[in-house]
Amino acid sequence: MAAINTSLAAELGVAEWQVKAAVDLLDGGATVPFIARYRKEVTGTLDDTQLRNLEERLAYLRDLEARRAAVLEAIDAQGKLEPGLKARILAAETKARLEDLYLPFKLKRRTKAQAAREAGLEPLAEALLTRPDQGPEAAARAYVDAVKGIADVEAALEGARAILIERFSEDPELVGGLRETGWQRGRMVATVKPGKAAAGEKFSDYFDFAEPLTKLPSHRILALFRGEKEEVLDLAIADAVGEEPAKGRPGSQELRIAKTFGIRDQGRPGDAFLMETVRRAWRTRLKPATDTDLRARLWAVAEAGAVTVFAGNLRDLLLAAPAGARPTLGLDPGFRTGVKVAVVDATGKVVATDTIYPHEPRRDWNGALIALAKHCRAHGVELVAIGNGTASRETDRLAAELIAKQPELKLTKVMVSEAGASVYSASAYASAELPDLDVSIRGAVSIARRLQDPLAELVKIEPKAIGVGQYQHDLAEGKLARSLDAVVEDCVNGVGVDVNIASAPLLARVSGLTPRVASNIVGHRDANGPFRSRAALKKVTGLGPKAYELAAGFLRIRGGSDPLDASGVHPEAYPVVRRILAATGQPIQALIGNTGALRSLDPKKFTDATFGLPTVTDIFSELEKPGRDPRPAFKTATFQEGVEKITDLKPGMRLEGVVTNVAAFGAFVDIGVHQDGLVHISMLADRFVKDPREVVKPGDVVRVRVVEVDVGRKRIALSMKAGEGGERTVSDVDTRMNLSVLAHVSKPNGSLADALQRAAAAKRKR
């Protein structure tokens, strides 16, 4: 364990004692949010990002150690664990290196090389390798033995060659070197399969494509593999340009194999045999194995990038500005089946539902306006949340007319992402939460609630169903789920949860609480009324001392018996607050929010052996703004009147929109025409942008300029640059090339996005 801690400390750039403290806490059942927020002194103020990285790498290194022990045991059982080999195994820093060392000793099915050794051909193989000055045929004649299955000289030579090929292919230093050289110098080459050009048009940018492995971005790797999976593209890994072998001449990797084993073509009798053995070793064993490893490495790079994009977008979406506890009318738009209506009060409770038919085929516009006005008056509605799916702009126009004709209602309309609403509607939790409502009405309820508090509503949906990732359906389920769960956990605990109104799914994301305990909290609340203090939570079945310790600081009791229970101050630190009160001579009610009084005190005077300066400083911050919400202030976008369809768009138009998704190559923006536009990374700002998330995040309200519209393909190119010019830039070729992958990038409605812009030119071969 000490070795793992040392490695982690070096990787994270922190002290080993910090790593040991964090590992001990994690092993003791503490969560990352709890450690980051309430154990700062213990870990030397490691933040949640460092702790998440530590947690992930800790799992990898522990798996590596377990595999190392298994490899040592297996080789030792064969009686082949020499001191030098053991030292190299103990020094292996990656799983790939460990497997390279284990390869010669791994039990495998019977090979030609094994059969040749059993026939006594190993001395011949050794002689051919070390004595190329002798003729192979002459050396092989002595090994012809029909009884042993060696019928002639050719059979003897083929057996010796099989032994040499296996030796070359299992040399750990060589295998590792070939892999690394392949990664540094290799190119991914893609060509279209014969007859697949028309059907695979969405992959047209990869029909004649080549790019160095080290320069391939995540989304492009995923696009290439998707094209191969759909049997449109043929993929191959080739040497760098200029390193391809001339016809009949060995390539750079073959020469490396030859050099490793002292083989040189000097015209000696045995040189031709050995060079052909090298060629076969590379082409039949080492290159396929190396290519497999390189493809796995590419996939790991792509997956890591895609998971990072998804996690970042999910974080931004969950932490979007809440409209707050205000009565809200939710509208789930539709044509033939009507617009589903749900009214929720300030707490999110459903108080009315309806279905109106303002659009085709009924076109009961006036009846719809009357019904909506009636609901708004009856329930004091302040906000109108409109789902952004089919018929959204038509329904948005209905809401605009309602506001214009009923100004006394003082309504505000907001277009809301329907991301995952249908998934929630059909879920078991929705059935339990809203048992008397039809599935279609539940969607309207979800739309209304997610405007009030996006975080509280979206946690009811499986993270990947929210659909703000790229190629999410191609990613490994476990890695994606772990990453997204960590994001949800960090967001929920970062904001805090009002225990008296929170749903069970939201409570289940609180540090230390399981789904069962979360359900017990809701059940206890329903049976006994609102909790009056955090201490009262100890009466909940299943919520033991450890769970209480991990959860209490993130649970809020508003209007309870102790004002501190509404803050982020952990109950264990209440004694510190009492010392602060004693120093000021003021009651807690007078001190909370009293910035002047608090800033006149020196936090250092209130530290002790348990609570150091980081925690005391946090306590002062909480007393200044108890239960502060880290999310931004709520604001809305205004879609331009008269721009409701893609055909209404014209190049040069300046519009307001909402960022719905951010990918590695740019950002999607909803401008109210039922088809998101793409702002390529090169068009996000007047400066160079390395990562789109430096500029935008999901939920941002932005101003964009329409650059290009392809009505037939439903593709919209947008720009956020300040200048009027520059609709076309040098980067446009790469811009449009990246757009070809958008058919596989999920929009917030959970479905695959349509490609927004087709590539005008293929990537130039390097």
C-alpha positions in Angstrom: 0.0 0.0 0.0 2.9 2.3 0.7 4.1 2.0 -2.9 0.7 2.9 -4.2 0.5 6.0 -2.0 4.0 7.0 -3.2 2.8 6.6 -6.9 -0.4 8.5 -6.3 1.5 11.4 -4.5 3.8 11.7 -7.5 1.0 11.6 -10.0 -1.1 14.2 -8.2 1.8 16.4 -7.2 0.9 16.3 -3.5 2.5 15.0 -0.3 2.4 11.3 0.5 0.8 12.0 3.9 -2.1 13.7 2.1 -2.7 10.7 -0.1 -2.5 8.3 2.9 -5.1 10.4 4.8 -7.4 10.5 1.8 -7.1 6.8 1.1 -7.7 6.0 4.8 -10.9 8.1 4.7 -12.1 6.5 1.5 -11.4 3.0 2.9 -13.3 4.0 6.0 -16.4 4.6 3.9 -16.2 8.4 3.6 -17.4 10.0 0.3 -15.5 12.4 -1.9 -17.9 15.3 -1.2 -17.7 14.7 2.6 -13.9 14.6 2.5 -13.5 17.6 0.3 -15.9 19.7 2.3 -15.5 18.6 5.9 -12.1 16.9 6.2 -9.8 19.6 4.7 -7.4 19.6 7.6 -7.0 15.8 7.4 -6.1 15.8 3.7 -4.3 19.1 3.5 -7.3 20.7 1.6 -7.4 18.2 -1.4 -10.3 19.3 -3.5 -13.0 17.2 -5.1 -11.3 17.0 -8.5 -8.0 15.8 -6.9 -10.0 13.3 -4.8 -11.9 12.0 -7.8 -8.6 11.5 -9.6 -7.1 9.8 -6.6 -10.1 7.5 -6.2 -9.9 6.5 -9.9 -6.2 5.9 -9.9 -6.3 4.1 -6.6 -8.7 1.6 -8.1 -6.4 1.1 -11.1 -3.2 0.7 -9.0 -4.9 -1.8 -6.7 -6.1 -3.8 -9.7 -2.5 -3.6 -11.0 -1.1 -4.9 -7.7 -3.6 -7.8 -7.6 -2.7 -8.8 -11.2 1.0 -8.5 -10.3 0.6 -10.9 -7.4 -1.3 -13.3 -9.7 1.4 -13.2 -12.4 4.2 -13.8 -9.8 2.4 -16.7 -8.4 1.7 -18.2 -11.8 5.3 -18.0 -13.0 6.7 -19.2 -9.7 4.4 -22.2 -9.9 6.2 -23.1 -13.2 9.6 -22.8 -11.5 10.7 -20.0 -13.8 10.6 -17.0 -11.5 14.2 -15.8 -11.8 15.4 -12.8 -9.7 15.8 -10.6 -12.8 12.3 -11.4 -14.1 10.8 -10.9 -10.6 12.5 -7.5 -10.4 11.1 -6.4 -13.8 7.6 -7.6 -12.8 7.8 -5.7 -9.5 8.9 -2.6 -11.4 6.1 -2.7 -14.0 4.1 0.5 -13.9 1.3 -0.4 -16.2 -1.0 -3.4 -16.9 0.3 -3.5 -20.5 3.9 -3.8 -19.3 3.0 -6.5 -16.8 1.2 -8.5 -19.5 4.2 -8.2 -21.8 6.4 -9.7 -19.2 3.9 -12.5 -18.5 3.3 -13.4 -22.1 6.0 -16.0 -22.5 4.7 -17.8 -19.4 1.0 -17.6 -20.1 -0.7 -20.9 -20.5 -1.9 -21.2 -24.1 -3.3 -23.7 -26.5 -0.7 -26.0 -28.2 1.3 -24.0 -30.8 3.5 -25.0 -33.7 6.5 -23.8 -31.7 5.6 -26.1 -28.8 5.3 -29.0 -31.2 8.6 -28.1 -32.8 10.3 -28.0 -29.4 8.9 -31.4 -28.5 10.3 -32.7 -31.7 13.8 -31.5 -30.7 14.1 -28.6 -33.1 15.1 -25.9 -30.5 18.8 -26.5 -31.1 18.3 -26.0 -34.8 16.5 -22.7 -34.2 19.3 -21.5 -32.0 22.0 -22.5 -34.5 20.2 -20.8 -37.4 19.9 -17.6 -35.3 23.5 -17.5 -34.0 25.3 -19.0 -37.1 23.9 -17.3 -40.2 27.1 -18.1 -42.0 26.0 -21.8 -42.4 23.4 -22.9 -44.9 20.0 -23.5 -43.3 19.3 -26.7 -45.4 22.6 -28.2 -44.4 22.0 -27.5 -40.8 18.5 -28.9 -40.9 19.3 -32.3 -42.5 20.5 -33.7 -39.2 17.1 -33.1 -37.7 15.0 -35.0 -40.2 13.2 -37.7 -38.3 10.0 -39.3 -39.6 9.3 -40.8 -36.2 9.2 -37.4 -34.6 7.1 -36.0 -37.5 9.9 -34.2 -39.3 9.5 -35.6 -42.8 12.1 -33.5 -44.6 14.4 -30.5 -44.4 11.6 -28.1 -45.2 9.6 -29.4 -42.2 12.6 -29.0 -40.0 13.1 -25.4 -41.1 9.5 -24.5 -40.7 9.5 -25.9 -37.1 12.7 -23.9 -36.3 11.1 -20.8 -37.8 8.0 -21.3 -35.6 10.2 -21.4 -32.5 12.0 -18.2 -33.6 8.7 -16.4 -34.4 7.3 -17.2 -31.0 10.6 -16.0 -29.4 10.5 -12.7 -31.3 6.8 -12.2 -30.5 7.1 -12.8 -26.8 10.1 -10.6 -26.0 8.7 -8.0 -23.6 11.1 -5.2 -24.4 10.6 -5.6 -28.1 6.8 -5.9 -27.8 6.6 -2.8 -25.7 9.0 -0.9 -27.9 7.1 -1.8 -31.1 3.8 -0.6 -29.5 5.2 2.7 -28.4 6.9 3.3 -31.8 3.6 2.4 -33.5 1.8 4.9 -31.3 4.3 7.7 -31.9 4.7 7.2 -35.7 1.6 5.4 -36.8 -1.3 6.7 -38.8 -5.0 5.7 -38.9 -6.0 5.2 -42.5 -9.6 4.9 -43.5 -11.1 4.0 -46.9 -14.7 3.4 -48.0 -15.8 -0.2 -48.5 -16.7 -0.9 -52.2 -20.3 -0.1 -52.9 -20.9 1.7 -49.5 -20.3 5.3 -50.6 -24.0 6.1 -51.0 -25.3 4.3 -48.0 -22.5 5.7 -45.8 -22.6 9.3 -47.0 -22.5 10.6 -43.4 -19.0 9.2 -43.1 -17.9 10.8 -46.4 -15.1 12.8 -44.8 -13.4 9.5 -43.9 -13.6 7.8 -47.4 -10.0 8.8 -48.1 -8.5 9.7 -44.8 -5.3 9.5 -42.9 -4.1 11.1 -39.7 -1.3 10.4 -37.1 -2.6 8.4 -34.1 -1.3 11.0 -31.6 -3.3 13.8 -33.3 -6.7 12.1 -33.5 -9.2 13.8 -31.3 -11.8 11.8 -29.3 -14.8 12.5 -31.5 -13.0 11.6 -34.7 -11.7 8.3 -33.3 -15.3 7.4 -32.3 -16.6 8.4 -35.7 -14.0 6.2 -37.4 -14.9 3.2 -35.2 -18.6 3.8 -35.8 -18.0 3.8 -39.5 -16.2 0.6 -39.3 -18.9 -0.9 -37.1 -21.5 0.0 -39.6 -19.4 -1.6 -42.3 -18.9 1.6 -44.3 -15.2 2.1 -43.6 -12.1 -0.1 -43.7 -9.6 1.0 -41.0 -5.9 0.2 -41.0 -2.9 1.4 -38.9 0.0 2.3 -41.2 3.6 3.7 -40.7 4.2 7.4 -40.9 4.4 8.9 -44.4 7.9 8.3 -45.7 8.5 5.2 -43.6 6.5 2.7 -45.7 8.8 -0.1 -46.8 9.7 -0.2 -50.5 8.5 -3.3 -52.3 10.6 -6.3 -51.2 12.4 -4.3 -48.5 11.8 -4.6 -44.7 9.9 -1.8 -43.0 11.1 0.2 -39.9 9.4 -2.2 -37.4 10.8 -5.3 -39.1 14.3 -3.8 -39.0 13.8 -3.1 -35.3 13.0 -6.8 -34.7 16.0 -7.8 -36.7 18.3 -5.5 -34.8 16.9 -6.8 -31.4 18.1 -10.3 -32.3 21.3 -9.4 -34.1 20.0 -10.2 -37.6 21.5 -8.4 -40.6 21.2 -9.1 -44.3 24.9 -9.4 -45.3 24.4 -11.9 -48.0 25.4 -14.9 -45.8 23.8 -18.3 -46.4 21.4 -18.0 -43.5 20.5 -14.3 -43.8 17.6 -14.7 -46.2 16.0 -17.4 -44.0 16.3 -15.1 -40.9 15.0 -12.0 -42.7 12.0 -14.0 -43.9 11.4 -15.2 -40.3 11.5 -11.6 -39.1 9.0 -10.6 -41.9 6.6 -13.4 -40.9 7.0 -12.6 -37.2 6.0 -9.0 -37.8 3.2 -9.6 -40.3 1.5 -12.6 -38.7 2.1 -12.1 -35.0 3.6 -8.8 -33.9 1.7 -6.4 -36.2 -1.7 -7.8 -35.5 -1.0 -7.8 -31.8 0.4 -4.3 -31.9 -2.5 -3.0 -34.0 -4.9 -4.5 -31.5 -3.1 -2.7 -28.6 -3.0 0.6 -30.5 -6.7 0.4 -31.3 -7.4 -0.3 -27.7 -5.3 2.7 -26.8 -7.1 4.9 -29.3 -10.4 3.7 -27.8 -9.2 4.5 -24.3 -8.3 8.0 -25.5 -11.6 8.5 -27.2 -13.6 7.1 -24.4 -11.8 9.3 -21.8 -12.4 12.4 -24.0 -16.1 11.5 -24.6 -16.7 10.8 -20.9 -15.1 14.1 -20.0 -17.3 16.0 -22.4 -20.4 14.2 -21.1 -19.5 14.7 -17.5 -18.8 18.4 -18.0 -22.0 19.0 -19.9 -24.0 17.1 -17.3 -22.4 19.1 -14.5 -23.4 22.4 -16.3 -26.9 21.2 -16.9 -27.4 20.0 -13.3 -26.1 23.3 -12.0 -28.2 25.4 -14.4 -29.9 28.4 -12.8 -33.1 27.4 -11.0 -36.2 29.6 -11.5 -37.0 29.0 -7.8 -40.1 28.1 -5.8 -42.7 29.8 -8.1 -46.0 28.4 -9.3 -45.3 27.1 -12.8 -47.4 26.0 -15.8 -45.7 23.1 -17.8 -46.5 22.6 -21.4 -45.5 19.5 -23.3 -46.1 20.4 -26.9 -47.7 18.2 -29.5 -49.9 18.5 -32.7 -52.3 15.6 -33.1 -52.3 14.4 -29.5 -52.6 18.0 -28.2 -50.5 20.0 -25.8 -50.3 18.4 -22.3 -50.7 20.9 -19.5 -49.6 20.6 -15.8 -49.6 23.2 -13.1 -47.3 22.7 -10.1 -47.3 24.9 -7.0 -44.2 26.5 -5.5 -43.2 23.2 -3.9 -43.6 21.2 -7.2 -46.9 19.6 -6.1 -49.2 19.0 -9.1 -52.4 21.1 -8.6 -54.0 20.9 -12.1 -53.6 19.0 -15.4 -55.3 19.4 -18.8 -54.9 18.8 -22.5 -55.4 21.5 -25.1 -55.6 21.4 -28.9 -54.4 24.7 -30.3 -52.6 23.2 -33.4 -53.5 20.9 -36.2 -55.8 19.1 -36.8 -58.3 20.7 -34.3 -56.9 24.3 -34.2 -58.8 25.3 -31.1 -56.6 28.3 -30.5 -59.1 30.4 -28.6 -60.2 27.5 -26.5 -56.6 26.8 -25.5 -56.0 30.4 -24.5 -59.1 30.4 -22.3 -58.1 27.2 -20.6 -54.5 28.3 -19.9 -55.7 31.7 -18.6 -58.1 29.9 -16.3 -55.4 27.7 -14.8 -53.0 30.6 -14.4 -55.5 32.7 -12.5 -56.7 29.8 -10.3 -53.2 28.9 -9.2 -51.3 32.1 -9.3 -48.9 30.9 -12.0 -45.8 33.0 -12.6 -43.8 31.0 -15.0 -44.8 29.1 -18.2 -42.3 26.2 -19.1 -42.5 25.0 -22.7 -40.8 21.8 -23.8 -38.5 22.3 -26.7 -39.6 19.3 -28.8 -42.2 19.0 -31.6 -44.6 21.9 -31.9 -42.5 23.9 -29.4 -42.4 27.2 -31.3 -46.0 27.0 -32.2 -46.8 26.5 -28.5 -44.4 29.3 -27.6 -46.4 31.6 -29.9 -49.6 30.5 -28.0 -47.9 31.4 -24.7 -46.8 34.7 -26.1 -50.3 35.6 -27.1 -51.6 34.5 -23.6 -49.1 36.9 -22.0 -50.0 39.7 -24.4 -53.8 39.4 -23.9 -53.6 38.8 -20.1 -50.9 41.2 -19.0 -52.3 41.3 -15.4 -51.2 37.7 -15.0 -47.5 38.9 -15.2 -46.4 35.6 -16.8 -42.9 34.8 -18.0 -42.4 32.1 -20.6 -39.3 30.0 -20.9 -38.3 27.3 -23.4 -37.1 24.2 -21.4 -35.1 21.3 -22.6 -37.1 18.1 -22.7 -34.0 16.0 -22.1 -35.0 12.7 -20.6 -38.6 13.8 -19.9 -40.1 10.8 -21.7 -37.7 8.5 -19.9 -38.8 9.9 -16.5 -42.5 9.7 -17.5 -42.3 5.9 -18.1 -40.1 5.2 -15.2 -41.1 3.2 -12.1 -40.4 6.2 -9.9 -42.7 8.4 -11.9 -45.4 5.8 -11.6 -44.9 5.8 -7.8 -44.7 9.6 -7.6 -47.6 10.4 -9.9 -49.7 7.2 -9.9 -52.9 9.0 -11.0 -51.5 10.8 -14.0 -51.2 9.5 -17.5 -47.7 9.0 -18.8 -48.1 11.8 -21.3 -49.1 14.3 -18.5 -46.1 13.3 -16.4 -43.8 14.8 -19.1 -45.5 18.2 -18.6 -45.0 17.9 -14.8 -41.3 17.2 -15.3 -40.9 20.1 -17.7 -42.5 22.5 -15.1 -40.4 21.1 -12.2 -37.1 21.2 -14.1 -37.6 25.0 -14.7 -38.1 25.4 -10.9 -35.1 23.3 -10.0 -33.2 21.5 -12.8 -31.0 19.6 -10.3 -33.9 18.3 -8.2 -35.8 17.0 -11.3 -32.9 15.7 -13.4 -31.6 13.4 -10.7 -34.7 11.3 -11.2 -33.4 10.4 -14.7 -30.6 8.0 -15.4 -27.7 10.4 -16.3 -26.9 8.9 -19.7 -30.6 9.4 -20.7 -30.2 13.1 -20.4 -28.3 12.9 -23.7 -25.7 15.7 -23.5 -22.7 13.5 -24.6 -21.0 12.5 -27.8 -21.3 8.9 -29.0 -22.5 8.0 -25.5 -24.1 4.7 -26.7 -20.7 3.5 -27.9 -19.0 4.0 -24.5 -18.3 1.3 -21.9 -21.3 1.3 -19.6 -19.3 1.0 -16.4 -16.8 3.8 -17.0 -19.5 6.2 -18.2 -21.8 5.3 -15.3 -19.1 5.8 -12.7 -18.1 9.2 -14.1 -21.7 10.5 -14.4 -22.7 9.2 -11.0 -19.7 11.1 -9.5 -20.8 14.3 -11.3 -24.4 14.0 -9.9 -23.1 13.3 -6.4 -20.8 16.3 -6.5 -23.5 18.6 -7.9 -26.2 17.5 -5.4 -23.9 17.9 -2.4 -22.4 21.1 -3.7 -25.8 22.7 -3.7 -27.3 21.0 -0.7 -30.7 19.4 -0.3 -33.8 20.7 1.6 -34.7 17.5 3.4 -38.3 18.6 3.8 -39.2 18.8 0.2 -36.6 16.6 -1.6 -37.6 13.5 -3.5 -36.2 10.1 -2.7 -34.0 10.1 -5.9 -32.5 13.5 -4.9 -31.9 12.4 -1.3 -30.3 9.2 -2.5 -27.5 11.3 -4.1 -26.6 12.9 -0.8 -23.3 11.8 0.7 -23.8 8.7 2.9 -27.4 8.0 2.0 -28.5 4.9 0.1 -31.8 4.7 -1.9 -33.3 2.7 0.9 -32.5 5.2 3.6 -33.6 8.0 1.2 -37.0 6.4 0.9 -37.1 5.9 4.7 -36.5 9.7 5.1 -39.4 10.5 2.8 -41.6 7.9 4.5 -40.8 9.4 8.0 -41.5 12.9 6.7 -44.8 11.9 5.3 -45.8 10.1 8.5 -44.6 12.6 11.1 -44.5 15.9 9.3 -41.5 18.1 8.4 -38.2 17.6 10.2 -37.5 20.4 12.7 -33.8 19.7 13.1 -31.0 17.7 11.7 -30.8 15.7 14.9 -34.3 14.5 14.2 -32.9 12.6 11.2 -31.3 10.1 13.6 -34.8 8.7 14.2 -35.1 7.6 10.6 -34.8 3.8 10.2 -31.4 2.8 8.7 -29.8 6.2 9.2 -27.0 5.2 11.6 -24.2 7.3 13.1 -21.9 6.9 10.1 -24.5 7.8 7.5 -25.5 10.8 9.7 -22.0 12.0 9.9 -21.5 11.8 6.1 -24.9 13.3 5.2 -25.8 15.9 7.8 -23.8 18.8 6.5 -25.4 18.5 3.1 -29.0 18.3 4.3 -30.9 21.6 5.0 -33.7 22.2 7.5 -35.2 25.5 6.6 -37.4 27.2 9.2 -36.4 24.7 11.8 -35.5 25.0 15.5 -31.8 25.8 14.8 -30.8 28.3 12.1 -27.6 26.5 11.6 -29.5 23.5 10.3 -30.2 25.6 7.2 -26.6 26.2 6.5 -23.6 24.1 5.3 -22.0 24.1 8.7 -21.7 20.5 9.9 -23.3 19.7 13.2 -20.0 18.5 14.5 -18.7 22.1 14.1 -21.6 23.7 16.0 -19.3 24.2 19.1 -17.1 26.4 16.9 -20.1 28.6 16.1 -21.0 28.8 19.8 -17.5 30.1 20.5 -18.0 32.7 17.8 -21.3 33.8 19.4 -19.7 34.1 22.8 -17.0 36.3 21.3 -19.5 38.7 19.7 -22.1 38.5 22.4 -24.8 38.2 19.8 -27.5 35.6 19.3 -27.3 33.4 16.3 -30.2 35.2 14.6 -28.4 38.5 14.8 -25.0 37.1 13.7 -26.2 35.2 10.6 -25.8 37.5 7.6 -24.0 40.2 9.6 -21.0 40.6 7.3 -19.6 43.5 9.3 -19.6 41.7 12.6 -18.2 38.5 11.1 -15.4 40.2 9.2 -14.3 42.0 12.3 -13.3 38.7 13.8 -10.0 36.7 13.2 -10.9 33.1 12.2 -7.5 31.9 13.5 -8.7 32.6 17.1 -11.4 29.9 16.8 -9.3 27.1 15.6 -8.5 24.1 17.8 -7.0 20.6 17.5 -10.0 19.4 15.6 -11.0 22.3 13.4 -8.3 24.1 11.6 -8.3 27.4 9.6 -9.8 25.9 6.4 -12.9 24.7 8.3 -13.3 27.8 10.4 -13.0 30.0 7.3 -15.8 27.9 5.7 -17.9 28.4 8.8 -17.5 32.2 8.6 -18.5 32.1 4.9 -21.6 30.0 5.8 -22.6 32.4 8.5 -22.3 35.3 6.1 -24.5 33.6 3.5 -26.1 30.5 5.1 -27.2 27.8 2.6 -25.9 29.9 -0.3 -26.7 28.4 -3.7 -23.6 28.1 -6.0 -25.8 28.1 -9.1 -26.1 31.2 -11.3 -29.0 33.7 -11.3 -32.0 32.7 -13.4 -32.4 34.3 -16.8 -34.2 33.5 -20.0 -33.5 33.6 -23.7 -35.9 35.3 -26.1 -36.4 33.7 -29.5 -36.9 36.1 -32.3 -40.5 36.5 -33.4 -41.1 35.2 -37.0 -38.2 32.8 -36.9 -39.8 29.5 -36.2 -38.6 27.2 -39.0 -35.2 26.5 -40.5 -36.5 28.1 -43.7 -36.9 31.4 -41.8 -33.2 31.6 -41.3 -31.0 33.7 -43.5 -27.2 34.1 -43.4 -26.2 37.2 -41.4 -29.2 37.0 -39.0 -28.3 37.7 -35.3 -30.4 35.6 -32.9 -30.5 34.8 -29.2 -30.4 31.1 -28.2 -29.6 28.6 -25.5 -26.6 26.3 -25.5 -28.0 22.8 -25.3 -24.8 20.7 -25.7 -21.0 21.2 -25.8 -18.8 18.8 -27.7 -15.0 18.8 -28.2 -15.4 20.6 -31.6 -18.0 23.2 -30.7 -21.4 24.0 -29.1 -25.0 23.3 -30.1 -27.4 26.2 -29.8 -31.2 26.1 -29.8 -32.4 29.1 -31.7 -36.0 28.1 -31.8 -36.3 26.4 -35.2 -36.6 22.8 -34.0 -33.1 22.1 -35.1 -30.0 23.1 -33.1 -27.3 25.0 -34.9 -23.6 24.3 -34.4 -21.0 26.9 -33.4 -17.8 25.3 -34.3 -14.9 25.8 -31.9 -13.2 28.2 -34.4 -16.3 30.4 -34.4 -16.9 30.6 -30.6 -14.7 33.7 -30.0 -12.4 36.2 -31.7 -9.5 34.5 -29.9 -8.1 31.0 -30.1 -10.2 28.5 -28.1 -8.7 25.2 -27.0 -11.7 23.9 -25.2 -15.3 25.0 -26.0 -16.1 24.9 -22.3 -13.8 27.8 -21.8 -16.5 29.9 -23.5 -19.9 28.2 -23.1 -21.7 25.6 -21.2 -25.2 24.0 -21.5 -27.9 26.4 -20.4 -26.0 29.6 -21.3 -28.0 32.2 -23.2 -25.9 33.4 -26.1 -26.1 35.7 -29.2 -25.2 34.0 -32.4 -24.9 34.9 -36.1 -26.3 32.6 -38.8 -23.3 31.7 -41.1 -24.8 29.0 -43.4 -28.1 27.1 -43.7 -28.7 23.9 -45.5 -32.4 23.4 -45.5 -32.4 20.0 -47.3 -30.1 18.5 -44.7 -31.4 20.5 -41.8 -27.9 21.8 -41.0 -27.2 25.2 -39.5 -23.8 26.8 -39.0 -23.6 29.6 -36.5 -20.9 32.0 -35.2 -20.4 33.8 -31.9 -17.6 36.0 -33.2 -18.1 39.6 -32.5 -17.1 40.8 -36.0 -19.5 40.9 -38.9 -17.0 39.3 -41.4 -15.1 36.1 -41.3 -18.0 33.8 -42.1 -15.4 31.6 -43.8 -12.1 30.9 -42.2 -9.1 28.7 -42.9 -10.5 26.3 -40.3 -13.7 25.8 -42.1 -12.5 22.6 -43.8 -11.8 21.1 -40.4 -15.0 22.7 -39.1 -17.2 21.0 -41.6 -15.3 17.8 -41.2 -16.1 17.6 -37.5 -19.7 18.3 -38.4 -19.9 14.9 -40.1 -19.7 13.2 -36.7 -22.7 15.1 -35.4 -25.1 12.4 -36.6 -23.8 10.4 -33.6 -23.8 13.2 -31.0 -26.8 13.1 -28.7 -28.9 16.2 -28.5 -30.7 17.0 -25.2 -33.8 15.1 -26.3 -31.9 11.9 -25.9 -32.0 11.0 -29.6 -29.1 11.1 -32.1 -28.6 14.6 -33.5 -28.9 15.2 -37.2 -25.7 16.3 -38.8 -25.7 20.1 -38.9 -23.2 20.8 -41.6 -21.6 18.6 -44.2 -17.9 18.6 -44.9 -17.0 20.5 -48.0 -13.6 19.0 -48.3 -12.0 15.8 -46.9 -9.2 16.1 -44.5 -5.9 16.3 -46.4 -3.9 13.2 -46.1 -0.8 13.7 -44.0 
